[in-house]
Amino acid sequence: MSDEHSTTPPEGADFGNRVKRAVFWRSGTQIISQIVSWGATLAVIRILDPSDYGLFAMTSVVLVFLNFLNGYGFVSALIQSESIEPIRIRQAFGMLILLNVGLALIQLFVAAPLAAAYYREPVVAEMLRWQSLIYLSTPFLILPEALMTRELEFRKPAIINLLTSLVGAAVALALALYGAGVWTLVFAPISIFWSRAIMLMIATRFWVLPSFDFRGAGHIFTFGTALLIGHGFFIIQSQSDIFIAGRHFDTHDLGLYAEALFLTQLFATKFIPPLNEVAFPAYARIQHDQSKLAYSFLKAVRLIMLVAFPLYFGMAVTAAPFVATLMGEKWLEATPIVAILALAMPVATLQFLFQPAINALGLPGVTMRNSIAGAIIMPIIYLAAIRFGATGLAWGWLVSFPLLLAFTVYQARPHIGFRLNQLFGAIMPGLGAAAIMAGLVWLFDRYLVEVHLPQLIPLLHLLLLAWVGALVYGALLWFGSRATAMEVINLVIRRKAPSAAEAS
């Protein structure tokens, strides 16, 4: 990147090594746990029907919407603060208990019957009543994990996440094979939440009495409330497509769209949040040095987009064998939806990378304005696109997210301290190489594989295209952006963080 000399890397080998260890434990074990979860999920997808996932998507809208009130914003205030007192931890614990018990009661007696009436599916009410158990585990889960996040201690939570993914996978497979149908999708997440909460409490020895006397907790409440409002608008932004589609599609079509969205969001929703969890406290430690913050943010963008662009562009041009291999023949109707959504996901990934930097600066109002913009842009576009069915809804993503990203960049740039040409320089190595790679893979598939190997089974078809894509992308990156390629190699191989002079 041509303008890197104007930003300064964070100093101190110890800090850099702590961040690197945190990334290793949080994202490294996340990869293993996700492999376990995906294996179970893909096996379950082949057993259940699209209509089961349609029903689950209807309940997910309610769960996600209410879950934004679970109080994580109050916990984020503890992470962002430079120092905390024991009483603040007890007060945050008390806030979490009150909020989540209230959410469970609201879902049981209010949200469940209203959702069933809106979707015209009585079983949705019964599913939501059982799913209210998730809220009761939340206070015992997010607070001990957040306190370790503050200290960049990710080893214990990472191991626990791996163990709970095994629990969830075992429960899901057992219920699916037993013939539980849609209830597989209800009880597997409940088992994950409760086993994770119990393990975290034991591992961290979190024997804290909650305090319901909130005097002196103004910072926690103010910071958390701002994040809460902002996250509420984010929920409207992120769930409006399913909410709108649930009223217009039958459960089969809704299931096709929901699972296509699930597949294409795997990287953005499963790998970016753990990295953001590490980035938030790391950015918070350097929040008073804008040059270091800008350097760290741009480096994170550059490295993550090096993975996101080829992954998603490759998914778009291999959608047919990708869907057939991972989901099975009965899901082939989702192929065009997957291809369109995959093109939108790199923009969504870049959008998500701004949140931890802004929150680390103690500026939740910026995040809130971004969420408000998304809550306006997304539903309007989805309402216009719904008339064209599931593929139209997918095109809505491709239209709306670039608009939201432009607004986010406009808002965040002065606070983080980067210039537009620096951001462009950070994303160009991955974007340029991935775009050329995707074009060549499409040509290879269209004029060689389909002509000479028309009967190739989906798995071999996907592996062949992926192999060609990896070779082409690696060669383009090596010969077209050698410095970026070496940066990735050094990140993987080096055990020590580079010194300030080396990084400059």
VMD Tcl script that draws the C-alpha trace (Angstrom):
set ca {
  {0.00 0.00 0.00}
  {1.51 3.29 -1.09}
  {0.50 5.37 1.91}
  {1.45 3.10 4.75}
  {4.36 5.31 5.77}
  {1.91 7.91 7.07}
  {0.58 5.59 9.76}
  {2.50 4.15 12.65}
  {2.32 0.54 13.84}
  {1.52 -0.08 17.50}
  {4.75 -0.25 19.48}
  {5.75 -2.99 21.84}
  {6.49 -6.55 20.91}
  {4.57 -7.81 23.96}
  {1.33 -6.12 22.89}
  {1.71 -7.40 19.32}
  {2.41 -10.94 20.52}
  {-0.59 -10.85 22.88}
  {-2.85 -9.82 20.01}
  {-1.35 -12.52 17.82}
  {-1.91 -15.17 20.52}
  {-5.46 -13.93 20.99}
  {-6.13 -14.23 17.25}
  {-4.63 -17.73 17.29}
  {-6.78 -18.98 20.13}
  {-9.99 -17.19 19.18}
  {-9.86 -17.76 15.44}
  {-7.76 -20.92 15.38}
  {-10.09 -22.89 17.61}
  {-13.01 -21.20 15.88}
  {-11.92 -22.89 12.67}
  {-11.90 -26.30 14.35}
  {-15.23 -25.74 16.10}
  {-16.78 -24.47 12.88}
  {-15.57 -27.54 11.01}
  {-17.35 -29.63 13.62}
  {-20.48 -27.46 13.47}
  {-20.53 -27.33 9.68}
  {-20.10 -31.07 9.45}
  {-23.12 -31.58 11.70}
  {-25.08 -28.78 10.01}
  {-24.53 -30.13 6.52}
  {-25.45 -33.63 7.65}
  {-28.64 -32.28 9.24}
  {-29.46 -30.22 6.11}
  {-29.46 -33.42 4.08}
  {-31.90 -35.03 6.53}
  {-34.34 -32.17 7.12}
  {-36.52 -30.43 4.53}
  {-36.35 -26.81 3.31}
  {-39.71 -26.18 5.01}
  {-38.12 -27.02 8.40}
  {-35.54 -24.30 7.84}
  {-38.30 -21.95 6.73}
  {-40.07 -22.38 10.08}
  {-36.81 -21.95 11.96}
  {-36.07 -18.75 10.03}
  {-39.39 -17.35 11.22}
  {-38.45 -17.90 14.86}
  {-34.91 -16.62 14.25}
  {-36.23 -13.17 13.40}
  {-37.88 -12.92 16.82}
  {-34.87 -14.39 18.63}
  {-32.40 -12.03 17.00}
  {-34.64 -9.02 17.49}
  {-35.14 -9.66 21.21}
  {-31.60 -10.88 21.76}
  {-30.23 -7.42 20.97}
  {-31.67 -6.40 24.35}
  {-29.61 -9.01 26.21}
  {-27.28 -6.35 27.64}
  {-24.05 -7.06 25.79}
  {-23.67 -3.30 25.35}
  {-23.28 -2.96 29.13}
  {-20.56 -5.59 29.05}
  {-18.86 -3.79 26.16}
  {-18.58 -0.73 28.42}
  {-16.43 -2.82 30.78}
  {-14.16 -3.86 27.90}
  {-13.83 -0.30 26.63}
  {-13.06 1.23 30.05}
  {-9.40 1.72 30.93}
  {-10.04 0.34 34.46}
  {-12.99 -1.24 36.26}
  {-13.95 -1.74 39.89}
  {-15.49 -4.96 41.29}
  {-18.77 -3.16 42.02}
  {-19.14 -2.32 38.32}
  {-18.90 -6.01 37.47}
  {-21.61 -6.81 40.02}
  {-23.80 -4.01 38.68}
  {-23.36 -5.23 35.09}
  {-24.28 -8.74 36.27}
  {-27.45 -7.40 37.89}
  {-28.41 -5.52 34.72}
  {-27.92 -8.68 32.66}
  {-30.11 -10.80 34.93}
  {-32.98 -8.29 34.95}
  {-32.88 -7.81 31.20}
  {-32.73 -11.46 30.22}
  {-35.40 -12.70 32.62}
  {-37.62 -9.95 31.22}
  {-36.83 -11.03 27.65}
  {-37.72 -14.64 28.42}
  {-41.10 -13.57 29.82}
  {-41.80 -11.27 26.85}
  {-41.06 -14.04 24.39}
  {-43.16 -16.56 26.29}
  {-46.32 -14.51 26.62}
  {-46.16 -11.76 23.97}
  {-43.80 -12.41 21.08}
  {-44.64 -16.10 20.58}
  {-48.39 -15.71 19.87}
  {-47.87 -12.52 17.83}
  {-45.24 -14.17 15.60}
  {-47.45 -17.23 15.04}
  {-50.31 -14.96 13.97}
  {-48.10 -12.85 11.66}
  {-46.62 -15.85 9.87}
  {-49.84 -17.87 10.04}
  {-47.89 -20.85 11.45}
  {-49.14 -22.02 14.91}
  {-46.05 -24.17 15.54}
  {-43.91 -21.02 15.59}
  {-45.41 -20.06 18.98}
  {-44.51 -23.40 20.54}
  {-40.96 -23.22 19.15}
  {-40.43 -19.72 20.51}
  {-41.59 -20.68 23.98}
  {-38.90 -23.35 24.21}
  {-36.30 -21.01 22.71}
  {-36.86 -18.51 25.55}
  {-34.56 -20.75 27.63}
  {-31.64 -19.23 25.72}
  {-32.04 -15.85 27.44}
  {-31.75 -17.36 30.91}
  {-28.24 -18.62 30.12}
  {-27.00 -15.27 28.78}
  {-25.93 -13.49 32.03}
  {-23.76 -16.45 33.03}
  {-22.18 -16.58 29.57}
  {-21.33 -13.14 28.26}
  {-19.98 -11.47 31.42}
  {-17.17 -13.93 32.30}
  {-16.23 -14.18 28.64}
  {-16.18 -10.38 28.27}
  {-13.88 -9.97 31.27}
  {-11.39 -12.37 29.70}
  {-11.77 -10.57 26.38}
  {-10.75 -7.35 28.09}
  {-7.44 -8.94 29.06}
  {-7.01 -10.55 25.63}
  {-7.37 -13.94 27.33}
  {-8.97 -16.18 24.70}
  {-7.51 -19.56 25.52}
  {-10.19 -20.77 27.94}
  {-13.17 -19.38 25.97}
  {-11.72 -20.87 22.78}
  {-11.44 -24.34 24.29}
  {-14.96 -24.04 25.71}
  {-16.34 -22.96 22.34}
  {-14.79 -26.05 20.81}
  {-16.32 -28.31 23.46}
  {-19.77 -26.74 23.14}
  {-19.66 -27.11 19.35}
  {-19.17 -30.84 19.95}
  {-22.17 -30.85 22.31}
  {-24.34 -29.02 19.77}
  {-23.24 -31.26 16.92}
  {-24.03 -34.42 18.92}
  {-27.48 -33.15 19.95}
  {-28.33 -32.00 16.40}
  {-27.31 -35.27 14.76}
  {-29.07 -37.38 17.38}
  {-32.35 -35.46 17.06}
  {-32.24 -35.38 13.25}
  {-31.61 -39.11 13.01}
  {-34.35 -39.73 15.57}
  {-36.82 -37.90 13.31}
  {-37.34 -34.78 15.41}
  {-37.62 -32.58 12.30}
  {-37.71 -28.86 12.98}
  {-37.25 -29.44 16.73}
  {-33.66 -30.41 15.93}
  {-33.07 -26.74 15.09}
  {-34.69 -25.65 18.36}
  {-32.94 -27.83 20.94}
  {-29.42 -27.96 19.46}
  {-28.79 -24.21 20.03}
  {-30.28 -24.43 23.53}
  {-27.78 -27.18 24.39}
  {-24.92 -25.03 23.07}
  {-25.88 -21.93 25.07}
  {-26.39 -23.74 28.36}
  {-23.32 -25.97 28.13}
  {-21.19 -22.94 27.25}
  {-22.55 -20.92 30.18}
  {-21.89 -23.73 32.66}
  {-18.37 -24.36 31.36}
  {-17.46 -20.66 31.41}
  {-18.68 -20.24 34.98}
  {-16.62 -23.23 36.13}
  {-13.50 -22.41 34.11}
  {-13.34 -18.76 35.21}
  {-14.54 -19.35 38.79}
  {-17.06 -16.60 38.23}
  {-18.74 -16.70 41.63}
  {-20.00 -13.11 41.67}
  {-23.10 -11.87 43.44}
  {-25.17 -9.49 41.28}
  {-25.88 -5.98 42.49}
  {-29.18 -4.29 41.76}
  {-28.03 -0.98 43.20}
  {-26.98 0.87 40.04}
  {-25.68 4.09 41.61}
  {-22.41 5.16 40.00}
  {-22.95 2.96 36.93}
  {-23.66 5.89 34.62}
  {-20.87 5.09 32.15}
  {-21.97 1.48 31.84}
  {-25.58 2.49 31.28}
  {-24.83 5.35 28.83}
  {-22.32 3.44 26.73}
  {-24.41 0.28 26.78}
  {-27.66 2.06 25.93}
  {-26.09 3.79 22.92}
  {-24.80 0.44 21.67}
  {-28.19 -1.09 22.45}
  {-30.05 1.45 20.32}
  {-27.54 1.13 17.53}
  {-27.74 -2.66 17.64}
  {-31.52 -2.50 17.60}
  {-31.42 -0.66 14.29}
  {-28.82 -3.18 13.08}
  {-31.29 -5.97 13.83}
  {-33.91 -4.23 11.70}
  {-31.29 -3.95 8.96}
  {-30.15 -7.57 9.16}
  {-33.49 -9.31 9.74}
  {-35.83 -7.29 7.56}
  {-35.35 -9.59 4.57}
  {-36.47 -12.71 6.47}
  {-39.26 -10.76 8.19}
  {-40.61 -9.54 4.84}
  {-40.05 -12.84 3.04}
  {-41.73 -14.83 5.81}
  {-45.00 -13.08 5.01}
  {-44.71 -13.45 1.21}
  {-42.97 -16.83 0.69}
  {-44.14 -20.30 1.65}
  {-41.93 -22.23 4.08}
  {-40.18 -24.09 1.23}
  {-39.05 -20.95 -0.61}
  {-38.20 -19.20 2.64}
  {-36.08 -22.19 3.63}
  {-34.21 -22.07 0.31}
  {-33.45 -18.37 0.73}
  {-32.56 -18.65 4.43}
  {-30.10 -21.50 3.92}
  {-28.54 -19.85 0.86}
  {-28.01 -16.81 3.06}
  {-26.62 -18.99 5.83}
  {-24.06 -20.61 3.51}
  {-22.87 -17.37 1.98}
  {-22.65 -15.61 5.35}
  {-20.49 -18.29 6.97}
  {-17.25 -16.34 6.70}
  {-18.77 -12.96 7.57}
  {-20.79 -14.25 10.54}
  {-18.58 -17.05 11.90}
  {-15.02 -15.80 11.40}
  {-15.30 -12.00 11.41}
  {-17.04 -11.72 14.84}
  {-14.26 -13.67 16.64}
  {-11.65 -11.48 14.95}
  {-13.65 -8.39 15.91}
  {-13.75 -9.63 19.52}
  {-9.95 -9.58 19.50}
  {-9.79 -6.31 17.58}
  {-12.10 -4.42 19.97}
  {-9.90 -4.60 23.10}
  {-6.74 -4.31 20.96}
  {-8.02 -1.11 19.34}
  {-9.16 0.15 22.75}
  {-5.59 -0.10 24.05}
  {-4.35 2.27 21.29}
  {-7.44 4.46 21.02}
  {-5.48 7.62 21.98}
  {-2.97 7.25 19.11}
  {-4.85 7.74 15.85}
  {-1.85 6.88 13.67}
  {-1.44 3.49 15.33}
  {-5.18 2.86 15.19}
  {-5.32 3.67 11.48}
  {-2.32 1.45 10.78}
  {-3.85 -1.49 12.66}
  {-7.28 -1.03 11.07}
  {-5.92 -0.87 7.51}
  {-3.75 -3.91 8.09}
  {-6.75 -5.86 9.38}
  {-8.78 -4.81 6.33}
  {-6.01 -5.78 3.93}
  {-5.42 -9.24 5.42}
  {-9.07 -10.18 5.92}
  {-10.15 -9.03 2.47}
  {-7.34 -11.12 0.98}
  {-9.38 -14.09 2.16}
  {-12.91 -12.72 1.70}
  {-12.65 -11.71 -1.97}
  {-11.39 -15.02 -3.41}
  {-13.65 -17.03 -1.12}
  {-16.83 -15.24 -2.16}
  {-16.00 -14.67 -5.83}
  {-15.04 -18.32 -6.05}
  {-18.32 -19.30 -4.41}
  {-20.24 -17.24 -6.97}
  {-18.68 -18.97 -10.00}
  {-18.91 -22.47 -8.48}
  {-22.42 -22.12 -7.01}
  {-23.92 -25.20 -8.71}
  {-21.35 -27.82 -7.60}
  {-20.98 -25.97 -4.28}
  {-24.69 -26.32 -3.42}
  {-24.92 -29.88 -4.75}
  {-21.88 -31.00 -2.72}
  {-22.64 -29.30 0.55}
  {-26.43 -29.40 0.68}
  {-27.55 -32.15 -1.68}
  {-29.65 -32.36 -4.82}
  {-32.90 -31.24 -3.18}
  {-31.36 -27.81 -2.55}
  {-30.28 -27.09 -6.15}
  {-33.04 -24.48 -6.48}
  {-30.92 -22.32 -4.18}
  {-28.02 -22.14 -6.70}
  {-28.81 -18.73 -8.28}
  {-29.55 -17.26 -4.83}
  {-26.15 -18.42 -3.56}
  {-24.35 -16.97 -6.60}
  {-25.90 -13.51 -6.20}
  {-25.50 -13.33 -2.43}
  {-21.86 -14.41 -2.69}
  {-21.09 -11.31 -4.76}
  {-22.57 -9.07 -2.06}
  {-20.74 -10.65 0.88}
  {-17.27 -9.04 0.43}
  {-18.94 -5.64 0.80}
  {-20.79 -6.84 3.90}
  {-17.54 -8.23 5.33}
  {-15.77 -4.89 4.89}
  {-18.73 -3.14 6.50}
  {-18.47 -5.35 9.61}
  {-14.77 -4.54 10.09}
  {-15.53 -0.93 11.03}
  {-17.54 -1.69 14.16}
  {-14.79 -2.67 16.65}
  {-12.63 0.34 15.74}
  {-15.49 2.78 16.23}
  {-16.63 1.16 19.49}
  {-13.05 1.12 20.81}
  {-12.94 4.89 20.38}
  {-15.97 5.21 22.66}
  {-18.15 6.51 19.82}
  {-21.22 4.25 19.82}
  {-23.20 7.14 18.31}
  {-21.37 6.61 15.01}
  {-22.30 2.92 15.06}
  {-25.87 3.91 15.90}
  {-26.11 6.27 12.91}
  {-24.73 3.56 10.64}
  {-27.35 1.15 11.95}
  {-30.13 3.70 11.48}
  {-29.02 4.19 7.87}
  {-29.08 0.43 7.33}
  {-32.48 0.14 8.98}
  {-33.79 2.63 6.42}
  {-31.94 1.45 3.30}
  {-32.40 -2.31 3.66}
  {-36.18 -2.62 4.21}
  {-36.94 -0.15 1.41}
  {-34.85 -2.09 -1.09}
  {-36.14 -5.48 0.13}
  {-39.75 -4.35 -0.18}
  {-39.06 -3.32 -3.77}
  {-37.20 -6.57 -4.53}
  {-39.62 -9.05 -2.91}
  {-41.90 -9.02 -5.96}
  {-39.13 -10.79 -7.91}
  {-38.98 -13.69 -5.50}
  {-35.94 -15.07 -3.68}
  {-33.47 -14.10 -6.43}
  {-34.86 -10.56 -6.34}
  {-34.30 -10.46 -2.59}
  {-30.71 -11.60 -3.15}
  {-30.19 -8.76 -5.65}
  {-31.41 -6.45 -2.91}
  {-28.27 -7.32 -0.94}
  {-26.08 -6.44 -3.90}
  {-27.73 -3.02 -4.18}
  {-28.11 -2.07 -0.52}
  {-24.77 -2.99 1.04}
  {-22.58 -0.78 -1.18}
  {-24.82 2.16 -0.23}
  {-24.48 1.36 3.46}
  {-20.72 0.88 3.18}
  {-20.31 4.29 1.54}
  {-22.18 5.91 4.44}
  {-20.09 3.98 6.99}
  {-16.81 5.05 5.39}
  {-17.99 8.67 5.35}
  {-18.82 8.47 9.07}
  {-15.82 6.50 10.30}
  {-12.92 7.92 8.29}
  {-12.30 11.10 10.34}
  {-12.32 9.17 13.64}
  {-10.12 6.24 12.63}
  {-7.79 8.52 10.68}
  {-7.31 6.83 7.30}
  {-7.59 8.39 3.85}
  {-9.77 7.01 1.07}
  {-6.78 6.13 -1.10}
  {-5.32 4.17 1.85}
  {-8.53 2.16 2.23}
  {-8.63 1.58 -1.52}
  {-5.00 0.45 -1.42}
  {-5.80 -2.00 1.40}
  {-8.58 -3.77 -0.52}
  {-7.14 -3.68 -4.04}
  {-4.67 -6.63 -3.79}
  {-7.45 -9.04 -2.85}
  {-10.12 -7.48 -5.07}
  {-8.01 -7.33 -8.23}
  {-6.57 -10.83 -7.97}
  {-9.94 -12.37 -6.97}
  {-11.83 -10.72 -9.84}
  {-9.37 -12.03 -12.44}
  {-9.35 -15.44 -10.78}
  {-13.17 -15.67 -10.82}
  {-13.29 -14.76 -14.53}
  {-10.70 -17.38 -15.46}
  {-12.39 -20.08 -13.36}
  {-15.73 -19.32 -15.00}
  {-14.18 -19.61 -18.47}
  {-12.42 -22.84 -17.50}
  {-15.68 -24.31 -16.22}
  {-17.81 -23.14 -19.12}
  {-15.59 -24.05 -22.05}
  {-13.53 -26.98 -20.74}
  {-15.18 -28.79 -17.83}
  {-18.78 -28.59 -19.03}
  {-17.78 -29.51 -22.60}
  {-15.35 -32.36 -21.93}
  {-16.50 -33.61 -18.48}
  {-20.28 -33.09 -18.42}
  {-20.93 -36.07 -16.12}
  {-18.38 -35.10 -13.47}
  {-19.82 -35.63 -9.98}
  {-20.40 -32.42 -7.98}
  {-17.65 -33.04 -5.39}
  {-14.93 -33.60 -8.00}
  {-16.30 -30.70 -10.05}
  {-16.04 -28.37 -7.03}
  {-12.57 -29.61 -6.05}
  {-11.26 -29.16 -9.61}
  {-12.55 -25.58 -9.85}
  {-11.30 -24.76 -6.35}
  {-7.82 -26.12 -7.20}
  {-7.64 -24.05 -10.39}
  {-8.90 -20.98 -8.54}
  {-6.35 -21.36 -5.73}
  {-3.46 -21.73 -8.19}
  {-4.54 -18.72 -10.22}
  {-5.16 -16.52 -7.18}
  {-1.89 -17.47 -5.54}
  {0.06 -16.77 -8.73}
  {-1.66 -13.42 -9.30}
  {-1.01 -12.35 -5.72}
  {2.62 -13.46 -5.81}
  {3.51 -11.81 -9.10}
  {1.16 -8.83 -8.83}
  {1.46 -7.91 -5.15}
  {4.57 -9.58 -3.75}
  {4.71 -7.37 -0.64}
  {1.17 -8.33 0.37}
  {1.86 -12.01 -0.19}
  {4.99 -11.80 1.98}
  {3.00 -10.03 4.68}
  {0.64 -13.00 4.87}
  {3.55 -15.47 4.93}
  {5.29 -13.54 7.70}
  {2.08 -13.36 9.73}
  {1.76 -17.15 9.62}
  {5.44 -18.06 10.08}
  {6.85 -15.42 12.43}
  {6.48 -16.00 16.14}
  {7.44 -12.48 17.16}
  {5.65 -9.30 16.21}
  {7.70 -7.07 13.85}
  {9.39 -4.09 15.40}
  {8.22 -0.60 14.61}
  {11.17 -0.05 12.26}
  {10.50 -3.31 10.37}
  {6.78 -2.61 10.07}
  {7.49 0.89 8.75}
}
mol new
graphics top color blue
foreach p $ca { graphics top sphere $p radius 0.5 }
foreach p [lrange $ca 0 end-1] q [lrange $ca 1 end] { graphics top cylinder $p $q radius 0.2 }
display resetview
